[in-house]
Amino acid sequence: MKIVILDGRTANPGDLSWKNFEAYGDVTAYDVTDSSNPREVIQRIGDAEIVINNKTLMTKEVLHACPKIQYIGMLSTGYNAVDWEEAAKLSIPVTNVPGYGTMTVAQHAMALLLEVTNQVGHHSAEVKKGRWERSEDFCFWDMPLIELDGKTLGIIGYGSIGQAMGRMAEAMGMRLIVNSRHPKKEWETATCKCGTLEEIYAQADVISLHCPLHSGNEGMINKETIAKMKDGVILINAARGGLVVEQDLADALKSGKVYAAAVDTLRSEPVEAGNPLVSVENCIITPHNAWAAKESRQRILSVAEDNLRGFLNGTPKNVVNGVKW
């Protein structure tokens, strides 16, 4: 059996191993495959029965040009890179890897918040420039250092990642207002209550986004909703860039309405030249790597292997397009 990995570098840049996949067939692993060149995608799949994929586009054209494909395993939770409906028509199961990054994404979101409140990176850089050596005082700081104890955190999207973020925040003395499409009464405690978006906008000192992107919430952070927020609010986004109208956020950051933002995702990735947030001093941007801890990436490979083993053994796992075998 032939197995091709179309774009393995993101999940495994070399610090992990594809060896476990070799137990199921002859493995050919590519670091990157050019999605803009369907001919390259088709050529690399060739007569492989098993395709392991992350972000390489597998269109209807690709699927029909590679009739030997029996199974597509994603190295991600998302699977929109594959025309999964067409795959279903061809009886090709598509599987994904859910829930692999819960703790690492929540940890990253908290790290973004702590960088805003404590400015660790900035002050470390200033020390290494020699500024502390020249200081007349035993200490210095360049912007307000903010204590989180007693502050209110609004969490929009209270799934597993949002809940993990909430636990970290509560451990630091924060109160929570959480918003979910399916709120549960048991979530409410002395320090956590379910609330509407309007309540979060009006009351939260910090707003952290942890919801999936869909047509109903695209651009939900915009000039109208920002106007409803407390002056000096902090915004964290480790969810999806499309949740934010970036020019509106940039304007609010420059005016001081939003004290600071820290984001791990942007509308277009890699970031495009001229993105309005890049030049804003009080906006921290990380390159969509909240998910990428080694432990998290190892879970991706382990679950992807388990999904493949389930396919070969006739025991389906994490099938997203309804194909049964």
C-alpha positions as CSV (number, residue, x, y, z in Angstrom):
1,M,0.0,0.0,0.0
2,K,1.3,3.4,-0.9
3,I,1.0,6.3,1.5
4,V,1.8,9.9,0.6
5,I,2.1,12.8,3.0
6,L,1.5,16.0,1.0
7,D,2.6,18.7,3.5
8,G,4.1,17.2,6.6
9,R,6.5,20.0,7.5
10,T,4.1,22.1,9.6
11,A,3.1,19.2,11.9
12,N,6.6,17.6,11.8
13,P,9.4,19.9,10.8
14,G,11.9,17.2,11.7
15,D,11.6,16.8,15.5
16,L,9.1,14.0,15.2
17,S,8.9,10.8,13.2
18,W,6.8,9.3,10.5
19,K,8.1,5.9,11.4
20,N,4.8,4.6,12.8
21,F,3.1,5.2,9.5
22,E,5.6,3.0,7.7
23,A,4.0,0.0,9.4
24,Y,1.1,0.4,7.1
25,G,2.8,0.8,3.7
26,D,5.4,2.6,1.7
27,V,5.6,6.2,2.9
28,T,6.6,9.2,0.8
29,A,6.6,12.4,2.8
30,Y,6.8,15.9,1.2
31,D,7.4,19.0,3.3
32,V,5.2,21.2,1.2
33,T,3.0,20.7,-1.9
34,D,2.0,23.7,-4.0
35,S,-1.8,24.0,-3.8
36,S,-1.9,26.5,-6.6
37,N,-0.5,23.8,-8.9
38,P,-3.1,21.0,-9.2
39,R,-0.8,19.2,-11.5
40,E,1.9,18.9,-8.8
41,V,-0.7,17.7,-6.3
42,I,-2.0,15.1,-8.7
43,Q,1.5,14.0,-9.6
44,R,2.6,13.6,-6.0
45,I,-0.5,11.5,-5.1
46,G,-0.1,9.4,-8.2
47,D,-1.4,5.9,-7.5
48,A,-1.3,6.2,-3.7
49,E,-4.2,4.6,-1.8
50,I,-3.6,6.6,1.4
51,V,-3.2,10.4,1.4
52,I,-2.2,12.3,4.6
53,N,-2.9,16.0,4.3
54,N,-3.0,19.2,6.2
55,K,-3.6,22.4,4.1
56,T,-2.9,21.2,0.5
57,L,-6.0,21.7,-1.6
58,M,-7.6,18.5,-2.8
59,T,-10.2,19.7,-5.2
60,K,-12.8,17.7,-7.2
61,E,-10.3,17.8,-10.1
62,V,-7.6,16.2,-7.9
63,L,-9.9,13.6,-6.5
64,H,-11.0,12.4,-9.9
65,A,-7.5,12.5,-11.3
66,C,-6.3,10.1,-8.6
67,P,-8.8,7.1,-8.7
68,K,-6.6,4.9,-6.5
69,I,-7.3,7.0,-3.4
70,Q,-9.1,5.0,-0.7
71,Y,-8.6,7.2,2.3
72,I,-7.7,10.8,3.2
73,G,-6.4,11.5,6.7
74,M,-6.1,15.1,7.9
75,L,-3.3,16.3,10.2
76,S,-5.6,19.0,11.5
77,T,-9.1,19.6,13.0
78,G,-10.2,21.5,10.0
79,Y,-10.8,19.7,6.7
80,N,-12.0,22.4,4.3
81,A,-8.8,21.9,2.3
82,V,-10.4,18.8,0.9
83,D,-13.6,18.7,-1.2
84,W,-15.0,16.3,1.4
85,E,-18.5,16.2,-0.2
86,E,-17.0,15.0,-3.5
87,A,-14.8,12.6,-1.6
88,A,-18.0,11.2,0.0
89,K,-19.6,10.7,-3.4
90,L,-16.4,8.7,-4.3
91,S,-16.7,6.7,-1.1
92,I,-13.5,8.1,0.2
93,P,-13.6,8.7,4.0
94,V,-12.0,11.8,5.3
95,T,-10.8,11.9,8.9
96,N,-9.6,14.7,11.1
97,V,-7.8,15.2,14.5
98,P,-10.1,16.9,17.0
99,G,-9.1,18.3,20.3
100,Y,-5.3,17.9,20.0
101,G,-4.4,21.5,21.0
102,T,-6.8,22.4,23.8
103,M,-4.2,23.1,26.5
104,T,-1.4,24.5,24.3
105,V,-3.8,27.0,22.6
106,A,-5.2,28.1,26.0
107,Q,-1.7,28.4,27.3
108,H,-0.7,30.5,24.4
109,A,-3.8,32.7,24.8
110,M,-2.9,33.3,28.4
111,A,0.7,34.0,27.4
112,L,-0.5,36.7,25.0
113,L,-2.5,38.2,27.9
114,L,0.4,38.1,30.3
115,E,2.6,39.7,27.7
116,V,0.2,42.6,27.4
117,T,-0.1,43.0,31.1
118,N,3.6,42.5,32.1
119,Q,5.5,43.3,28.9
120,V,8.2,40.7,29.7
121,G,9.6,40.6,26.2
122,H,10.0,44.4,25.9
123,H,11.7,44.9,29.3
124,S,14.0,41.9,28.8
125,A,15.1,43.5,25.4
126,E,15.7,46.8,27.1
127,V,17.9,45.2,29.8
128,K,20.0,43.5,27.1
129,K,20.5,46.8,25.4
130,G,22.2,48.0,28.6
131,R,19.5,50.3,29.8
132,W,19.3,48.8,33.3
133,E,23.1,49.3,33.7
134,R,22.6,53.0,33.0
135,S,19.5,53.4,35.2
136,E,19.7,55.7,38.2
137,D,17.1,53.6,40.0
138,F,17.1,49.9,40.9
139,C,14.1,49.3,38.5
140,F,12.2,50.7,35.6
141,W,9.1,50.1,33.5
142,D,7.9,51.8,30.4
143,M,4.2,51.2,30.5
144,P,1.6,50.3,33.1
145,L,2.0,46.9,34.6
146,I,-1.5,45.4,35.1
147,E,-2.6,43.0,37.8
148,L,-5.3,40.6,36.6
149,D,-6.6,39.7,40.1
150,G,-10.2,41.0,40.3
151,K,-10.5,41.8,36.6
152,T,-13.3,40.4,34.5
153,L,-12.5,38.2,31.6
154,G,-15.2,37.7,28.9
155,I,-14.7,34.5,27.0
156,I,-16.6,34.2,23.7
157,G,-16.8,30.5,22.8
158,Y,-16.8,28.3,25.8
159,G,-15.7,24.9,24.4
160,S,-12.8,23.0,25.6
161,I,-10.2,25.7,24.8
162,G,-12.3,28.5,26.3
163,Q,-12.9,26.4,29.4
164,A,-9.2,25.8,29.8
165,M,-8.5,29.5,29.4
166,G,-11.2,30.1,32.0
167,R,-9.5,27.8,34.6
168,M,-6.2,29.5,34.1
169,A,-7.8,33.0,34.5
170,E,-9.7,31.9,37.6
171,A,-6.5,30.6,39.2
172,M,-5.2,34.2,38.8
173,G,-8.1,35.7,40.5
174,M,-10.2,36.8,37.5
175,R,-14.0,36.7,37.3
176,L,-15.5,35.2,34.2
177,I,-18.4,36.0,31.9
178,V,-18.7,33.3,29.3
179,N,-20.7,33.1,26.1
180,S,-21.7,30.0,24.2
181,R,-24.3,29.0,21.7
182,H,-25.2,26.2,24.1
183,P,-24.7,27.6,27.7
184,K,-24.9,25.2,30.6
185,K,-26.2,26.1,34.0
186,E,-23.5,23.9,35.7
187,W,-20.8,26.3,34.4
188,E,-22.0,29.0,36.7
189,T,-20.1,29.4,40.0
190,A,-19.2,32.3,42.3
191,T,-16.6,33.4,39.8
192,C,-18.2,32.4,36.5
193,K,-21.5,33.3,35.0
194,C,-23.0,32.8,31.5
195,G,-23.7,36.0,29.7
196,T,-24.7,37.6,26.4
197,L,-22.3,39.2,24.1
198,E,-23.7,42.6,25.1
199,E,-22.9,41.8,28.7
200,I,-19.4,40.9,27.8
201,Y,-18.9,44.0,25.8
202,A,-20.1,46.2,28.6
203,Q,-18.5,44.5,31.6
204,A,-15.3,42.7,30.5
205,D,-11.8,44.2,31.2
206,V,-10.4,41.5,28.9
207,I,-12.2,39.7,26.0
208,S,-10.7,36.5,24.7
209,L,-12.1,34.8,21.5
210,H,-12.3,31.0,21.4
211,C,-15.2,30.4,19.0
212,P,-15.2,28.8,15.6
213,L,-15.6,31.1,12.6
214,H,-18.9,30.8,10.7
215,S,-21.2,33.1,8.6
216,G,-23.0,34.3,11.7
217,N,-20.0,35.7,13.5
218,E,-17.5,36.8,10.8
219,G,-16.3,40.3,11.6
220,M,-18.0,40.3,15.0
221,I,-15.3,42.5,16.4
222,N,-15.9,45.7,14.5
223,K,-16.3,49.4,15.2
224,E,-19.9,49.0,16.3
225,T,-19.2,46.3,18.9
226,I,-15.9,47.9,20.0
227,A,-17.9,51.0,20.8
228,K,-19.9,49.0,23.3
229,M,-16.8,47.8,25.1
230,K,-15.2,49.4,28.2
231,D,-12.6,52.0,27.5
232,G,-9.2,50.4,27.8
233,V,-10.4,46.9,27.1
234,I,-7.8,44.2,26.1
235,L,-8.6,41.9,23.2
236,I,-7.1,38.4,22.8
237,N,-7.7,36.3,19.7
238,A,-6.3,32.8,19.4
239,A,-9.3,31.6,17.5
240,R,-9.8,32.8,13.9
241,G,-8.7,36.0,12.2
242,G,-12.0,36.4,10.4
243,L,-13.7,37.2,13.6
244,V,-12.1,40.6,13.6
245,V,-12.4,43.6,11.2
246,E,-8.8,44.4,11.3
247,Q,-8.9,48.0,10.3
248,D,-11.6,48.8,12.9
249,L,-9.4,47.2,15.6
250,A,-6.4,49.1,14.4
251,D,-8.3,52.3,14.6
252,A,-9.5,51.5,18.1
253,L,-6.0,50.6,19.3
254,K,-4.6,53.9,17.9
255,S,-7.4,55.9,19.6
256,G,-6.9,54.2,23.0
257,K,-10.4,52.8,23.1
258,V,-8.8,49.3,23.1
259,Y,-5.8,49.4,25.4
260,A,-4.0,46.5,23.6
261,A,-4.7,43.5,21.5
262,A,-2.8,40.2,21.2
263,V,-3.6,37.9,18.3
264,D,-2.3,34.6,16.9
265,T,-4.5,34.6,13.8
266,L,-5.2,37.1,11.0
267,R,-7.7,37.1,8.1
268,S,-5.1,36.3,5.6
269,E,-2.1,34.0,6.4
270,P,0.8,34.3,5.9
271,V,0.2,38.0,6.8
272,E,-0.1,40.3,3.8
273,A,2.0,43.4,3.4
274,G,0.0,46.4,4.6
275,N,-2.1,44.6,7.2
276,P,-3.3,47.4,9.4
277,L,-2.5,45.6,12.7
278,V,1.2,45.0,11.9
279,S,2.3,48.6,12.4
280,V,0.2,49.3,15.5
281,E,2.6,49.4,18.5
282,N,0.0,48.1,21.1
283,C,-0.8,45.0,19.1
284,I,1.1,41.8,19.7
285,I,1.0,39.3,16.8
286,T,2.2,35.8,16.8
287,P,2.3,33.7,13.5
288,H,-0.6,31.3,14.1
289,N,1.6,29.0,16.2
290,A,-0.6,28.7,19.4
291,W,-1.2,25.1,18.5
292,A,2.4,24.1,17.7
293,A,3.9,22.8,20.9
294,K,5.8,19.6,20.3
295,E,3.5,17.7,22.6
296,S,0.5,18.9,20.6
297,R,2.0,18.0,17.3
298,Q,2.8,14.6,18.6
299,R,-0.8,14.1,19.5
300,I,-1.7,15.1,15.9
301,L,0.6,12.3,14.5
302,S,-0.6,9.8,17.0
303,V,-4.3,10.4,16.4
304,A,-3.8,10.5,12.6
305,E,-2.0,7.1,12.8
306,D,-4.9,5.8,15.0
307,N,-7.4,7.0,12.4
308,L,-5.5,5.2,9.6
309,R,-5.3,2.0,11.7
310,G,-9.1,2.3,12.3
311,F,-9.7,2.6,8.5
312,L,-7.5,-0.4,7.7
313,N,-9.1,-2.5,10.5
314,G,-12.7,-1.5,9.6
315,T,-13.2,0.5,12.8
316,P,-14.0,4.1,11.7
317,K,-12.7,6.9,13.9
318,N,-13.1,10.7,13.4
319,V,-14.8,10.4,10.0
320,V,-16.1,13.9,9.0
321,N,-17.8,13.2,5.7
322,G,-20.1,10.3,6.7
323,V,-18.5,7.6,4.6
324,K,-18.9,4.1,6.1
325,W,-16.8,1.1,5.2
